[in-house]
Amino acid sequence: MNRSKWLIVLGLLGTAIAVGQVPLNRTNTNPAGLLPENAVLFVQMDGSLEHQAAFEQTACYEALYESGLMGVFERLMEQLSGAAPPQAQQVQVALQVIKERGLSLAVAVEPPNQGPPQPWGVIVLHRGAELKKHLDELAKRAPGEYKFESAEYRDRQITHGVIPDSPAQVGWWAEQGHLLVAVGINAIDPALDVADKQRGNIMSSGNFAKYVAAETEFEVTQRGWLDLVPLREMFGGMPAPVPAARRGEEVTVLDVLKTLGLDNLNTIAMRTGYKGRSLWSEQYLDAPGEKKGLLALCEQEPISFDQLPPMPASQSGFVASSFNWSKAYDALLQVALEGSEYGPRDGRDDVVNGLQEVTRELGIDLKDDLFDALGHIHCFYADGMQGSLGLSSAAAVSVKDEAALRQSLGTVLGRIEDKSRGQVVLGSVERNGRSFLTVNIPKFPVFQPTISVNDGWLVVGLNSQAVESFYLRLDERLPRWQPGPAYQQALAELPQNFTGLTAMDPSDSYRMVI
């Protein structure tokens, strides 16, 4: 399929939204009632007008609008839009209309019936029925390869056509106060069946009850899911296009999913919205049973706020996460070894030989000598008082075996120095009874990456000062960051234990922009 042809179809739709202004109609039916029950992909975005009151209670609204920052961007956009081509201006207006009123989208796949599976989808522009006439006018001016016609069908006036060089059709019509667009193989009839209640709608599905209709502790503005169960049932028994199949060995899609550890991944879902002063987002991963392969990477040991390393009192943001490198190595190696069985006959040997070559080049075994020595706590931050351009950035990783890690890092960096032909020069400095390893790069003298393994932490900085200050905070000779009232309020909403945390205070940047 030529991507540009799809873009033309989407462009027609977007431009139609831009030129139509439809008053709010509160008597319209729920847009979800027009989406198929067997949807494997569902996304619903409410219009901003529906949740304006809740949005105005958030810190985001305060930061963007009450601070005047959004006004700066709006004035800038007004200046730019005056010089923009008409198409760009229409897209800008289209996005604003979608933002205010919302849209819903669902994709279904019909099971094979003496042929391949047939995907089709529905887009519902909320309260957008009057936009049909604008879209019809644009369709008349579409490139010659697009042939649209309008006809009365099942008590609707439907404009439809076939996307060139594809079996997919596209059609749109006014439906119960909304603008409904159907796209896909034989998409119009099943979409009409849903609207006429001759076919179940998405509100009858288990996923809708679980992720949409269920009560929540926050005001939801967007929700969606990807349901992999019907796709696995439909395609799991099909042969997979892998080299092993060409040797006469039957390999199915389900076999590949099992190797990847994705055979029990049922649903990925999300909900976002407002909770008091917070923007709130929840993600769900439905994968019952043991987590293997790639899914094993999702299971990490929780950490608490008290376990984080001492950060600068002047830091403006940090990222903390839990990650077990040894566990990840084992899981990915297992996937690679099992997956190699689907490749050339010597595929498994290639994996083993490749790892042995890495060991020879580095002089260490990645798992035994490096990953097993590392802990699972990671933290990245920048000190706002020690320079700009990222020079004050540092990363800290917890350590389980300091001696083993020092030896492994020394071996690897020594190999790099030997092969660099003077482009990398290692050094060593002592600071307060601790040894720091410096990496000097003559071509970039402004940087002096520094590494230290002491007191249970591996600390890496772009200069020695960033690393030294870490240990001064650890010794309580420099002040360390403590969460203020705003942070404490935000942290109170979060679980006490977590596997990932990102925090940022953009106040300084706001003041600079404004």
C-alpha positions, -999 to +999 in steps of 0.1 A: +000+000+000+013+034-010+014+054+023+007+087+006-027+074-005-037+066+031-025+101+040-047+117+015-077+099+030-068+110+064-061+145+052-096+148+037-110+138+071-088+162+090-096+191+067-133+184+070-131+187+107-112+220+103-139+237+082-169+226+102-180+241+134-207+220+151-226+232+182-226+208+212-255+184+211-260+167+245-288+144+231-263+124+210-259+087+218-228+074+234-201+071+207-190+037+221-224+023+210-211+026+174-180+006+179-178-032+173-179-056+203-151-077+189-126-048+187-090-058+192-079-021+194-099+006+211-091+042+219-115+068+232-105+104+239-131+127+254-132+163+244-115+188+266-148+207+271-162+177+289-136+178+316-127+215+317-137+220+353-115+191+365-086+203+344-087+238+359-082+222+393-048+206+383-013+219+388-009+215+350-035+241+343-019+264+369+015+259+354+005+263+318-024+289+318-023+308+351+015+312+348+011+328+313+033+302+297+005+290+273-001+325+263+035+328+252+031+297+229-003+309+217+011+342+206+040+324+189+016+301+171-005+330+159+026+346+144+037+313+127+002+305+115+000+337+095+029+325+073+018+289+071+002+274+040-036+270+041-033+232+046-012+236+077-037+261+091-065+237+085-046+209+103-041+232+133-078+240+134-086+203+130-065+193+159-082+220+181-117+207+172-107+171+180-092+183+212-124+200+223-149+173+212-130+141+212-131+109+191-134+072+194-116+045+174-119+007+172-104-019+149-118-054+145-106-084+126-131-108+111-121-145+113-111-162+080-141-173+059-127-191+029-101-164+027-077-143+048-088-124+080-105-091+072-095-061+093-118-031+095-122-001+117-145+027+128-137+063+137-164+083+154-160+121+156-181+130+186-210+154+178-197+158+143-226+148+121-228+182+103-192+177+091-203+152+065-212+179+039-178+194+042-161+161+037-183+154+007-171+187-009-135+178-003-140+143-018-152+159-050-118+176-053-098+146-045-071+133-070-085+115-100-074+081-087-099+084-059-135+077-070-160+086-043-198+084-048-227+092-026-257+069-024-286+061-001-280+029+017-298+014+047-316+047+053-283+067+053-267+090+028-233+074+026-203+086+007-179+058-001-150+047-023-122+022-026-086+032-016-065+027-047-043-003-050-060-020-020-091-040-012-100-015+015-130+007+012-137+040+031-171+055+038-186+081+060-220+092+071-239+110+098-249+086+125-269+095+156-254+129+159-219+119+151-197+116+120-188+079+115-160+069+092-156+032+083-123+020+068-112-015+059-122-046+040-160-046+036-161-021+065-194-003+058-219-031+064-206-044+097-203-008+109-240-003+100-249-035+117-234-022+149-253+011+146-286-007+139-281-031+169-279-061+146-245-067+159-230-062+194-213-030+203-182-025+224-201-017+256-211-054+258-175-065+259-156-077+290-128-052+283-152-023+283-167-033+316-132-037+331-114-007+317-142+018+309-174+012+328-158+003+361-156+030+387-123+047+392-107+070+418-100+097+392-117+115+364-109+096+332-104+115+300-088+089+278-089+051+277-079+023+254-067-013+251-051-038+228-067-072+231-043-099+219-065-129+228-086-130+196-055-123+175-036-152+191-066-175+186-069-164+150-033-163+139-016-186+164-019-217+144-006-201+112+029-209+100+056-184+109+079-171+081+111-183+097+140-203+081+132-234+101+099-236+082+118-238+049+136-269+062+102-286+066+100-281+103+066-267+112+068-235+132+037-216+141+031-180+152+022-194+187+056-212+188+074-179+183+052-162+209+061-189+234+098-184+227+094-147+233+074-153+264+044-135+250+020-164+247+002-155+279+000-117+272-037-111+269-044-074+271-025-041+273-047-013+286-044+023+298-065+050+314-055+087+319-072+117+334-072+140+364-069+133+401-072+164+421-042+185+412-025+156+394-025+143+358-031+106+365-023+077+343-027+039+349-014+011+327-025-025+329-008-056+316-029-087+318-006-117+316-016-145+340+009-172+350+046-172+351+064-143+334+090-157+310+111-143+282+105-106+274+077-104+300+102-114+327+118-080+322+086-064+336+090-081+370+116-061+390+122-058+427+104-028+442+124+000+458+114+027+482+122+064+484+145+059+513+167+035+492+176+062+467+211+076+467+218+111+481+211+136+454+221+173+452+200+198+471+198+219+439+187+191+416+157+199+394+148+164+384+158+128+386+149+094+372+150+063+395+143+027+385+148-009+395+164-033+370+181-066+376+208-069+349+215-106+356+179-116+354+175-096+321+207-113+307+193-148+315+159-140+301+172-125+268+198-153+264+171-179+268+150-161+241+181-159+218+190-196+222+154-208+217+148-184+189+180-196+171+163-229+166+140-212+141+169-199+121+197-216+101+208-249+114+239-234+130+220-205+145+225-217+181+262-221+176+263-185+162+247-172+195+272-191+217+302-182+196+291-145+196+290-144+234+324-161+236+338-135+212+324-107+234+341-123+264+374-125+247+372-089+235+362-075+269+382-098+290+353-105+313+321-126+314+293-101+312+270-120+336+294-135+361+319-106+363+297-075+357+260-080+360+261-102+391+281-075+408+255-048+402+225-041+424+191-032+410+187+004+421+195+031+394+193+068+397+202+096+372+202+133+381+218+166+374+231+192+398+219+227+388+246+244+408+276+227+391+274+239+355+252+236+324+252+215+292+248+184+313+283+185+327+269+180+362+249+149+353+256+118+372+243+082+375+244+060+406+238+023+406+237+001+437+265-025+440+265-060+455+302-069+450+325-039+450+358-058+445+344-078+416+330-047+399+362-027+403+382-055+387+357-059+358+355-022+350+393-019+352+397-048+328+372-035+303+385+001+304+421-011+302+413-030+270+397+001+256+427+022+265+451-003+248+431-003+216+425+035+214+460+044+203+461+073+227+426+085+222+416+073+257+439+077+287+430+063+321+440+080+353+434+077+390+428+102+417+422+100+455+394+120+471+388+117+508+402+082+510+384+070+480+399+061+446+383+075+414+390+063+379+392+090+353+388+086+316+406+114+297+398+120+260+423+144+245+401+154+217+373+165+242+392+180+271+360+196+285+348+161+295+366+139+321+343+110+327+349+097+362+340+064+378+340+053+414+329+021+432+327+028+469+303+025+498+278+003+479+274+026+449+288+028+414+289+065+405+296+078+370+298+115+362+310+136+333+336+152+356+353+143+389+334+170+408+301+154+401+313+121+416+332+137+445+301+156+455+281+124+456+303+110+483+304+143+502+267+141+505+269+104+515+293+115+543+268+143+552+295+170+544+272+185+517+234+190+520+213+164+502+180+169+485+149+165+506+113+166+491+096+199+498+058+203+504+049+200+467+069+168+463+056+154+495+020+160+483+027+143+450+045+114+466+016+108+490-005+098+461+020+071+450+027+037+463+054+035+490+073+010+468+078+013+431+099+001+402+102+034+385+099+071+394+105+103+374+104+137+391+110+171+377+107+207+389+104+229+358+099+262+377+133+277+367+126+269+330+092+284+332+105+316+346+131+318+319+105+313+291+080+337+305 
